[in-house]
Amino acid sequence: MVPMIHHFVRLTAAVLLCLLLTACGGEGDGKGESFAEGSTTAGSSSEELYGTATLSWQAPLNREDGGSLAMGEIGRYEVRYGLSADLESVNTSVQVEDGQRMSYTVEGLSPGTWYFAIQTVDIAGLKSEWSEFVSKVIKNR
């Protein structure tokens, strides 16, 4: 008997990643999933301004095999971000340890176009596919 491994449904259908953009410090990528909100804060020791990006998402309800996924089965989320829309070159990640949490704010972003993707990890350590990237432009004032 071959053990059946349950995976999450693809995040593009299961976890909708939205990017809340800063009104003063950023612009969206023009996709319908992004909208404006937030603020930009100044760096402590330079003239360069640093921005924030608040990500929000919906938890997946099903696994790839069609089985249901209860909220209590979600262990955490992993968020990757960087200045490229390539998972292999995006090397900054953060673990959102509360599987019930549906948003996370990334702070201290320097000017440039930042890309963000998310993946769900269940309590058994099984991981979903990565979401599609969303992007945000951080600008100096």
C-alpha positions in Angstrom: 0.0 0.0 0.0 1.4 3.4 -1.0 0.9 6.1 1.6 -1.1 9.0 0.4 0.5 12.3 1.0 -1.9 15.2 1.2 -0.8 18.5 -0.3 -2.5 21.8 -0.3 -4.3 23.0 -3.4 -2.3 25.5 -5.4 -2.1 28.8 -3.6 -3.4 30.7 -6.6 -6.8 29.2 -5.8 -6.4 28.5 -2.1 -4.5 31.4 -0.6 -5.3 34.8 -2.2 -2.3 37.0 -1.4 -3.1 40.7 -1.4 -0.6 43.5 -1.0 -1.6 46.6 0.8 0.4 49.3 -0.7 1.7 52.4 1.0 0.0 55.6 -0.3 3.1 57.7 0.1 5.8 55.1 -0.5 4.6 52.7 -3.1 2.6 51.7 -6.1 1.0 48.5 -7.0 1.8 46.2 -9.9 -1.5 47.0 -11.6 -3.1 43.6 -10.8 -6.6 43.5 -9.3 -5.4 41.9 -6.1 -3.5 44.9 -4.9 -4.8 48.1 -3.3 -3.5 51.1 -1.5 -3.1 51.7 2.2 -0.3 52.2 4.7 2.6 54.6 5.4 6.2 55.2 4.8 8.7 55.9 7.6 12.1 57.5 7.5 15.3 55.6 8.2 17.0 56.5 11.5 20.4 57.5 10.2 20.0 58.6 6.6 18.0 60.7 4.3 16.7 57.6 2.4 13.2 56.7 3.2 12.1 53.1 4.0 8.7 51.7 3.2 6.4 49.0 4.4 4.3 46.4 2.7 1.4 44.7 4.4 0.5 41.4 3.0 -2.9 39.8 3.7 -4.3 36.4 2.5 -7.1 33.9 2.8 -6.3 30.5 4.3 -6.7 27.5 2.0 -9.8 25.4 2.6 -8.8 22.3 0.6 -5.8 20.1 -0.2 -4.7 19.1 -3.7 -6.5 15.8 -3.4 -9.8 17.6 -2.7 -9.8 16.8 1.1 -10.7 19.6 3.4 -8.2 21.5 5.5 -9.4 22.8 8.8 -8.0 26.1 10.2 -6.5 24.2 13.1 -4.4 22.1 10.7 -2.5 25.2 9.4 0.7 25.5 11.4 2.3 28.6 9.8 3.0 30.6 6.7 6.3 31.4 5.0 6.7 34.7 3.2 9.5 35.3 0.8 10.4 38.6 -0.6 13.1 40.4 -2.5 14.0 42.6 -5.5 13.3 39.8 -8.0 10.2 37.8 -9.0 12.2 34.5 -9.1 11.9 32.2 -6.1 15.4 30.9 -6.6 16.9 34.4 -6.2 14.5 35.7 -3.5 16.5 35.0 -0.4 14.7 36.8 2.4 12.0 35.0 4.2 10.0 35.3 7.4 8.0 32.6 9.2 4.5 33.7 10.3 4.2 31.2 13.1 0.5 31.7 13.9 -1.5 29.6 11.4 -4.6 31.7 12.3 -3.0 34.9 11.3 -4.0 36.4 7.9 -1.6 39.3 7.5 2.0 40.3 8.0 3.8 43.7 7.6 7.3 43.8 6.1 9.1 47.0 7.3 12.4 48.6 6.3 12.1 48.2 2.5 14.5 50.4 0.6 13.4 52.1 -2.7 12.9 49.7 -5.5 10.3 47.1 -6.8 9.8 44.4 -4.1 8.2 41.0 -4.9 6.3 38.8 -2.3 5.1 35.2 -2.3 3.6 33.0 0.4 3.3 29.3 1.2 1.2 27.5 3.7 2.7 24.8 6.0 0.4 22.5 7.9 1.0 21.1 11.4 2.6 18.0 10.0 5.1 20.1 8.0 3.5 19.6 4.6 3.9 22.6 2.3 1.8 24.1 -0.3 3.0 25.4 -3.7 4.2 29.0 -3.6 1.7 31.7 -4.5 2.2 33.9 -7.5 4.3 37.0 -6.8 2.7 40.3 -6.0 4.8 43.4 -6.2 5.1 46.9 -4.7 7.3 49.9 -5.7 8.9 51.7 -2.8 9.9 55.3 -3.7 11.8 58.1 -2.0 9.5 61.0 -1.3 
